[in-house]
Amino acid sequence: MTDAALKHDTQEIVVDEVFPHRPETLWKTLTTADLMGRWLMIPTGFEPIEGKHFTYQTTPAGAWDGTIHCQVLEVTPNERLTYAWKGGHEGNVGYGSPLDTVVTFILSKAENGTRLRLIHSGFVLPKNETAFEKMGEGWKKVVKNIGAIADEKN
């Protein structure tokens, strides 16, 4: 199968917001484990270091224990954080089906602060349709929570 054919089968979630904060403030909110636990889930073993493995724990489903396995893929302080996001089990359909995706946070200066762009890519449809729909709504709330926590840090 060609790269173009594979790309056609995948979808991504994109959330874009501008916050009245410096990039450094949002970066700290994105890369401090205790703060991450307030806007998403508490990570186990997270450090913003390329190659670092860490996990999140969510609700188990069927044969899946609820562990999301992540690996930091790219770190550009105050600009970009990318990590792999893998979970699920082959025996599950819907919630808890296999997921092999990538989450990227991009920070850039904006007129009134910093633009935060979240891209969660690699959803294979229809296999990942449940996760794509639920996480599409969930990431919108998460990004707003990142801004609220950053508000507290200013």
C-alpha positions as CSV (number, residue, x, y, z in Angstrom):
1,M,0.0,0.0,0.0
2,T,1.3,3.5,-0.8
3,D,1.9,6.3,1.7
4,A,-0.9,8.2,0.0
5,A,-3.3,5.3,0.4
6,L,-2.4,4.9,4.1
7,K,-2.8,8.7,4.7
8,H,-6.3,8.5,3.2
9,D,-7.3,6.0,5.8
10,T,-6.2,8.1,8.8
11,Q,-7.7,11.1,10.5
12,E,-6.4,13.7,12.9
13,I,-7.9,15.9,15.7
14,V,-6.8,19.5,15.6
15,V,-7.6,22.0,18.3
16,D,-6.3,25.6,18.0
17,E,-6.6,28.3,20.8
18,V,-4.8,31.5,21.6
19,F,-4.1,32.2,25.2
20,P,-2.9,35.5,26.8
21,H,0.3,33.9,28.1
22,R,3.9,33.7,27.2
23,P,5.1,30.5,25.5
24,E,7.2,29.7,28.6
25,T,4.0,29.7,30.8
26,L,2.1,27.3,28.5
27,W,5.3,25.1,28.1
28,K,5.5,24.6,31.9
29,T,1.9,23.6,32.0
30,L,2.4,21.1,29.1
31,T,5.6,19.6,30.5
32,T,5.3,19.5,34.3
33,A,3.9,16.1,35.4
34,D,1.9,17.5,38.3
35,L,0.3,20.1,36.0
36,M,-0.3,17.5,33.3
37,G,-2.3,15.5,35.8
38,R,-4.6,18.5,36.2
39,W,-5.4,19.0,32.5
40,L,-5.4,15.4,31.3
41,M,-4.2,12.4,33.4
42,I,-1.3,11.9,35.8
43,P,1.6,10.6,33.7
44,T,3.9,8.0,35.2
45,G,7.6,8.5,34.3
46,F,7.1,11.6,32.1
47,E,10.0,13.9,31.5
48,P,10.3,16.2,28.4
49,I,13.3,14.3,27.1
50,E,13.3,12.7,23.6
51,G,13.1,9.0,23.8
52,K,11.6,9.0,27.3
53,H,8.9,6.4,27.8
54,F,5.9,7.1,30.1
55,T,2.3,6.0,30.6
56,Y,-1.1,7.3,31.4
57,Q,-3.8,5.1,33.0
58,T,-7.4,5.4,32.0
59,T,-10.5,3.2,32.2
60,P,-9.9,-0.4,31.2
61,A,-12.0,-2.0,28.5
62,G,-12.3,-5.7,27.7
63,A,-8.9,-7.2,27.2
64,W,-7.2,-3.8,27.5
65,D,-5.9,-2.8,30.9
66,G,-6.4,1.0,30.2
67,T,-2.7,1.7,30.0
68,I,-1.7,4.3,27.4
69,H,2.0,3.8,26.4
70,C,3.8,6.9,25.3
71,Q,7.2,7.9,24.1
72,V,8.5,11.4,23.8
73,L,9.4,11.9,20.1
74,E,10.4,15.6,19.9
75,V,11.1,18.4,22.3
76,T,11.8,21.9,21.3
77,P,11.4,24.0,24.5
78,N,8.7,26.6,24.4
79,E,7.8,25.5,20.9
80,R,6.9,21.9,20.3
81,L,6.3,18.6,22.3
82,T,5.4,15.4,20.4
83,Y,4.8,12.0,21.8
84,A,3.5,8.6,20.6
85,W,0.2,7.5,22.1
86,K,-0.5,3.8,22.0
87,G,-3.1,1.7,23.7
88,G,-5.9,-0.8,23.3
89,H,-6.1,-4.5,22.5
90,E,-6.7,-6.4,19.3
91,G,-9.6,-8.2,20.9
92,N,-11.6,-5.0,21.5
93,V,-14.0,-3.3,19.2
94,G,-14.9,0.4,19.9
95,Y,-13.5,1.8,23.1
96,G,-10.3,0.0,23.8
97,S,-9.5,-1.1,20.3
98,P,-5.8,-0.7,19.2
99,L,-4.6,2.8,18.9
100,D,-1.2,3.8,17.5
101,T,-1.2,7.6,17.3
102,V,0.9,10.7,17.8
103,V,0.1,13.8,19.9
104,T,1.8,17.1,19.1
105,F,1.6,20.4,20.9
106,I,2.8,23.4,19.0
107,L,3.3,26.8,20.6
108,S,3.8,30.0,18.5
109,K,3.7,33.7,19.3
110,A,0.4,35.4,18.5
111,E,-0.7,39.0,18.7
112,N,-2.3,38.7,22.1
113,G,-0.2,35.9,23.6
114,T,0.5,32.4,22.4
115,R,-1.2,30.1,20.0
116,L,-1.5,26.5,21.2
117,R,-2.2,24.0,18.4
118,L,-2.8,20.4,19.4
119,I,-2.7,17.7,16.7
120,H,-3.6,14.1,17.6
121,S,-2.9,12.2,14.4
122,G,-3.0,8.6,13.1
123,F,-6.6,7.5,13.8
124,V,-7.4,4.6,11.5
125,L,-11.1,4.7,10.5
126,P,-13.3,2.9,11.0
127,K,-11.3,0.9,13.5
128,N,-10.5,3.9,15.7
129,E,-13.8,5.7,15.1
130,T,-15.0,5.5,18.8
131,A,-11.7,7.0,20.1
132,F,-11.6,9.6,17.3
133,E,-15.1,10.9,18.2
134,K,-14.7,10.8,22.0
135,M,-11.1,12.2,22.0
136,G,-12.1,14.9,19.4
137,E,-14.6,16.3,22.0
138,G,-12.2,15.5,24.9
139,W,-9.2,17.4,23.5
140,K,-11.3,20.6,23.2
141,K,-11.9,20.5,26.9
142,V,-8.3,19.5,27.7
143,V,-6.9,22.5,25.7
144,K,-9.3,24.9,27.6
145,N,-8.1,23.3,30.9
146,I,-4.4,23.9,29.9
147,G,-5.3,27.6,29.5
148,A,-7.1,27.7,32.8
149,I,-4.1,26.1,34.6
150,A,-1.8,28.5,32.9
151,D,-4.0,31.4,34.1
152,E,-3.2,30.2,37.7
153,K,0.5,30.3,37.0
154,N,0.6,33.9,35.8
